[in-house]
Amino acid sequence: MKSMRNLTIGFLAVATVLGAASAASGEKEATGQELYKAYCKPCHLTGSKSGEYTPMTLIQDQWERFFDKKFVPSHKSVVDEGHGGGKVPDVITPEMLKKIKKFAVDHAADSESPATCG
């Protein structure tokens, strides 16, 4: 019984130290807007050969369709020079893509808060 209690206390101590180390490092997950700025905007500026795209470029249904059906086919051969030179669908993880999609849909032309991405 006593060894179980000590094990629990030890586990909690390790968890506390790891949590504090993570918080101290200042690491935070990137938002959809931050990911859009870092991974999408560099290739989709005004006058770019890839076309200018901001969340306001499309309506919500168009963004949904794009991310669900067109993102991978339209980017499968595009190399992301700014993030290691891999193909865009390999560089942008599914979790990142989910955040980017949410940002684009939430700020689409027909949304309650349209945005250009800044």
N, C-alpha and C positions, 0 to 999 in steps of 0.2 A: 504494500500500500504506500509506504513511504517512498519507495523508488519510483512509483508511478507519479507521485506528487512532485518529486524532484525532476523527473523527465518533463512533466508539464511545465514547470517553472523554467527549466532550461529551454524548452521550445519557445515559450513566450519571450524570453530574453533575446534569443536569436532573432525572432520575428521583429521585435522592437528595434534591435540594432539594424537589421536590414531595411526596415521601413524608414528609420532615421537617415540612413545612408542614401537611400533613394531620394528622399525629400531634400537632403543637403546638396545633392548633386544638381538640383534645380531642373531635372529632366521633367518635361511635360509632353503630353501627346500633342501633336500638331492638329490644328483645327482644319476643317474642310477648306476654309478660306485661305489659310496658310499653305495648304497643299496645292490648291488651285494656283496660287501665285507662284509657287516654286516649280510645279510640274507642268502646268497647262499654259499659263500666260506667256512664258518665254517664246513659245512657238506660235502663239495666237494673238500677237500684237497688231495694232492698226497697220495695214499695208503688208503684212507678212504673206508669204506664198501659201501658207496653211490656212489663211483667212483669220480675220479677227473674231474671236469668240469671248464673250463674257456671259455671266449668268443671264443678263437681260437680252441676249441675242435670241434666245428661244423661249417658248412657253413651257410650262411644267410638263405637259404630255410629251413634247418633243425631246426634252432632256431625259425623261424616263425612257423613251424609245431608244434614244442615242446610247445611253449607258447600258441598257439591256441587250441591244441587238447590234449596234454599229461601232461601239468603242473598239473592241478587239479587232474586227476586220479592218477598220480604217487606220489603226495604229500598229498593226502587227509587224510591219517592216520599218517603222520609224525608230531611229536610234536616238536615245536621250543622251546627248553629249554632256549635259550638265550634271548627270548623276551616274557616272561610271561607264557610259557608253553602251548600255544594254538596250534591248528592244523595250519600248514603252510598256507593253503589257507585262513584261518581266520585272521592270523597275518599280512600277506602281503595284503594290500589293492589293489583294482584294479588300482588306480593311481600309487602306488609303482610298481606294476607288469608291468605296461606300461613302466615305466622308466627303469626297469631292462631289459625288452625285448629289448627296443631301444638300450641300451648299448651293450647287447649281439649281436644283429644283426649288429650294426654299427662297431663292432670290431671282427666279426667272421673271420674264417680262410680265406675266399674269399673276405673280405672287403678291402677297400683301406688303412685301418689302423688297422690291426689285433692287439689284445692285450691279455695279460694273466690275467689282472686285478690287478696285483701288489701285 
